[in-house]
Amino acid sequence: VDNIFAHAWKSLNLNKLIQRAGFKKRTGVPVTDAIFLLVLWKWINVSSVAVFCRQSLNTFSVAKKDVMYDLMKRENADWREHHGHVGGAVYKQCDIASSRLKVFVLDDTTQGRRGKKMEGVSCHFDHTQRRHIMGQQVLTLGLATDDHFLPLDSQIYVSQSRPQGLIREFDDARSVTAKRYHEATTQTKPEMADGMLKRAVRQNIQADYLAADAWFGTKATIQTAQRQDLIAILRMKKSTMKY
């Protein structure tokens, strides 16, 4: 798997994209190597960083687990910016622009969380379980074509129902992480979706349609699609409102 990732890393020139997103590290293991390890950890689907470091880390690097923990804790790491650059690079390399059908797809996923000290957790209705649960909800934007699905952006949404506050305040209230948390707790999902679409367009990623389920069947989502010259394909809410 490390050879597969090394090939993809080189072909997409990810070292340059990491630098464009503002990732820096003065000493020790290069930040590009640390991000490479984080990607491998998620890809091989090991339950935690600790287990990955104990079972697999020595196979890929001389780094210690603190390197990965330190990178994840950095408040100035702009993962969204990096995600956008990678999405744009894949879009160009795979020539997705020439696809016959291109659709932006919005969806949210809820993951239940348990514990007394959980940040970014609130009460959400889980459609699969048909009940309210405490957990984290992630809104995702992707691009679907006849042959591809390209994840473009994602953002945690914290509802106003029983939100769990921070365990401790951010070291810098102006940091990237602090701004993302503020967005998660103050923006609605249609507002988040609007920002995601604007960021995708800034990466020169184009589509003809916007598809989403009934949660996004609102005037705000329709107006967002119209501003980006998209045709909205939405399942509408069960109400007396007609469009």
Secondary structure, 3 states (H helix, E strand, C coil): CHHHHHHHHHHCCHHHHHHHCCCCCCCCCCHHHHHHHHHHHHHCCCCCHHHHHHHCHHHHCCCCHHHHHHHHHCCCCCHHHHHHHHHHHHHHHCCHHHCCCCEEEEEEEEEECCCCCCCCCEEEEECCCCEEEEEEEEEEEEEECCCCEEEEEEEEECCCCCCCCCCCCCCCCCCHHHHHHHHHHHCCHHHHHHHHHHHHHHCCCCCCEEEECHHHCCHHHHHHHHHCCCEEEECCCCCCCCC
